[in-house]
Amino acid sequence: MKPAIAFAILMAAAIGVAAQQPVEQRFSLTEAAIAADAKGAQAIEARLMTTMLNGSDDSPVMNVKLVVKNISPSFYNYVTGWATFYDSAAVRCGEGLFKVDALAPNESAEADTPGLRLRCSPATWRITATNLLTRTGDVAKSGAEATAAPVETPVVEKTAERPAPMNFIISIDGEEHPIQVNNPIVLKLGNRNRTIMLRSAP
């Protein structure tokens, strides 16, 4: 009796875990691929702009362009994800990472996949969102990363306005010496060391 109860509990837990996992659906190359956030809600969609996808082992496709659209109600400061391609036998034959900065609801932006090595003529593809950083600083992640604690953006109080440090080069008789604002440089001129400091005017 006890083994049967233990088996029933184990199956119920497995079904519950499977129900919580977002389904990674594959789409044809002419369709928009959709990715979900950690809660399973639709977050972003992507459409392929590159149409010539005839890769091989000897001559892989190294990059594709796509348009990523925010289909959620949240403003994303930062979006990353994977574009994965499958051949006609449903075997994965290439994947590349894409990223987009500052994506408002219903806004679209072009992106590419510079690390891609597509070794087939794909029949289907999918996208997976790996990081969805919202304006409030909460991070929505897919898969195993979804259990990570939310990241809070620190609030930095402004003090007195200071000019941003800038780099300069001092050239003395053709010899160049790098110097920064408010950072002294010591040069040997003749038989004496001289300290030179560049400051901003008040």
C-alpha positions in Angstrom: 0.0 0.0 0.0 2.8 2.4 0.9 4.6 2.0 -2.4 1.4 2.8 -4.3 0.8 6.0 -2.2 4.5 7.0 -2.7 4.1 6.4 -6.5 0.9 8.5 -6.6 2.6 11.4 -4.8 5.6 11.2 -7.1 3.4 11.3 -10.2 1.3 14.2 -8.9 4.5 16.2 -8.2 5.9 15.4 -11.7 2.6 16.6 -13.3 2.7 19.8 -11.3 6.3 20.6 -12.3 5.5 19.8 -16.0 2.5 22.1 -15.8 4.7 25.0 -14.6 7.3 24.7 -17.3 6.6 27.0 -20.3 6.2 25.1 -23.6 8.9 25.9 -26.2 6.9 25.8 -29.4 8.5 25.6 -32.8 7.3 27.7 -35.7 7.8 27.8 -39.5 10.4 30.2 -40.8 7.7 32.6 -42.1 5.8 32.7 -38.8 6.6 34.9 -35.8 8.2 32.8 -33.0 6.9 33.6 -29.5 8.7 33.2 -26.1 7.2 33.2 -22.7 8.4 34.7 -19.4 9.1 32.7 -16.3 5.4 32.7 -15.4 4.4 31.3 -18.8 2.9 34.6 -20.1 3.8 35.6 -23.6 6.6 38.1 -23.4 8.3 38.6 -26.8 7.9 37.6 -30.4 10.4 37.6 -33.2 10.3 37.5 -37.0 13.1 36.5 -39.3 14.4 39.2 -41.7 17.1 37.0 -43.2 15.6 34.7 -45.8 18.6 33.0 -47.3 19.2 30.3 -44.7 21.1 27.6 -46.6 23.8 26.5 -44.2 26.0 23.4 -44.3 28.9 21.9 -42.3 31.4 23.3 -44.7 29.7 26.7 -45.1 27.5 27.6 -42.0 25.4 30.7 -41.9 27.1 32.9 -39.3 24.4 35.5 -38.5 20.7 36.2 -39.1 18.7 39.4 -38.6 15.4 39.3 -36.8 12.8 41.8 -35.4 12.0 41.4 -31.8 8.7 42.8 -30.5 7.6 43.2 -26.9 4.1 41.7 -26.6 3.9 42.1 -22.8 2.6 45.0 -20.8 6.0 45.5 -19.2 8.8 47.9 -20.3 12.0 45.9 -20.7 15.3 47.6 -20.1 17.2 44.6 -21.4 16.2 41.4 -23.3 18.3 38.5 -24.3 17.3 35.1 -25.8 18.2 32.3 -28.0 17.1 31.7 -31.6 17.2 28.0 -32.3 16.8 26.3 -35.7 15.8 22.8 -36.7 16.1 20.8 -39.9 13.3 18.8 -41.6 14.0 15.9 -39.2 13.5 18.1 -36.2 17.2 18.0 -35.3 18.7 21.2 -33.9 21.3 22.5 -36.4 22.1 26.0 -35.1 21.4 28.5 -32.4 22.5 32.1 -31.7 22.1 34.6 -28.9 20.2 37.9 -29.5 19.9 41.0 -27.3 17.9 44.2 -27.3 18.1 47.2 -25.0 15.1 49.3 -23.9 12.0 47.7 -25.4 8.6 49.3 -24.6 5.3 47.5 -24.8 4.3 46.9 -28.5 7.7 48.2 -29.6 9.9 46.3 -32.1 13.6 46.5 -32.6 16.1 44.8 -35.0 18.6 42.4 -33.6 21.1 39.8 -34.9 22.7 36.6 -33.7 26.4 37.0 -34.1 27.4 33.7 -32.5 25.2 31.6 -34.8 26.6 28.6 -36.7 23.7 27.3 -38.8 24.7 24.0 -40.5 21.4 23.2 -42.4 18.5 24.6 -44.3 16.1 24.9 -41.4 12.4 24.0 -41.6 11.4 25.4 -38.1 12.7 27.7 -35.5 11.9 28.9 -32.0 13.0 31.6 -29.6 13.6 31.4 -25.8 13.8 34.4 -23.5 16.7 34.1 -21.1 16.7 37.6 -19.5 13.8 40.0 -19.3 14.9 42.9 -17.2 11.9 45.2 -16.5 12.1 48.9 -15.8 11.5 48.4 -12.0 14.6 46.1 -11.9 12.8 42.8 -11.5 14.3 40.1 -13.6 12.0 37.5 -15.2 14.0 34.5 -16.4 13.1 31.3 -18.1 14.0 27.8 -17.2 16.3 27.1 -14.3 17.2 30.7 -13.9 13.6 31.5 -13.0 14.2 30.7 -9.3 16.8 33.5 -8.9 15.9 36.3 -6.6 14.7 39.6 -8.2 17.5 42.1 -8.8 16.9 45.5 -7.5 18.5 48.5 -9.2 20.4 50.6 -6.6 19.3 54.2 -6.2 22.3 56.5 -6.4 21.9 59.9 -4.9 23.5 62.7 -6.8 26.0 64.8 -4.9 27.9 67.8 -6.3 28.2 67.8 -10.1 31.6 66.7 -11.2 32.7 66.6 -14.8 33.3 63.1 -16.2 37.0 62.1 -16.2 38.5 62.6 -19.6 41.8 61.3 -20.9 44.4 63.6 -22.5 47.9 63.2 -23.9 50.7 65.7 -23.2 53.3 65.8 -25.9 56.8 67.1 -24.9 59.3 67.2 -27.8 57.3 64.5 -29.5 57.2 62.2 -26.5 53.6 61.5 -25.5 52.4 61.1 -21.9 48.8 60.1 -21.0 47.2 62.3 -18.2 43.7 62.4 -16.7 41.8 65.3 -15.1 42.8 65.6 -11.3 45.3 62.8 -11.7 48.9 64.0 -11.4 51.7 62.8 -13.6 55.4 63.1 -12.7 57.9 63.8 -15.5 61.6 64.1 -15.3 62.6 67.3 -17.0 66.4 67.8 -17.0 67.7 66.6 -13.7 64.5 67.3 -11.7 61.1 65.6 -11.4 58.1 67.8 -12.2 54.5 67.1 -11.1 51.9 68.1 -13.7 48.2 68.1 -12.9 45.3 68.9 -15.2 42.3 70.5 -13.5 39.0 71.7 -14.8 38.5 75.5 -14.6 35.9 76.7 -11.9 
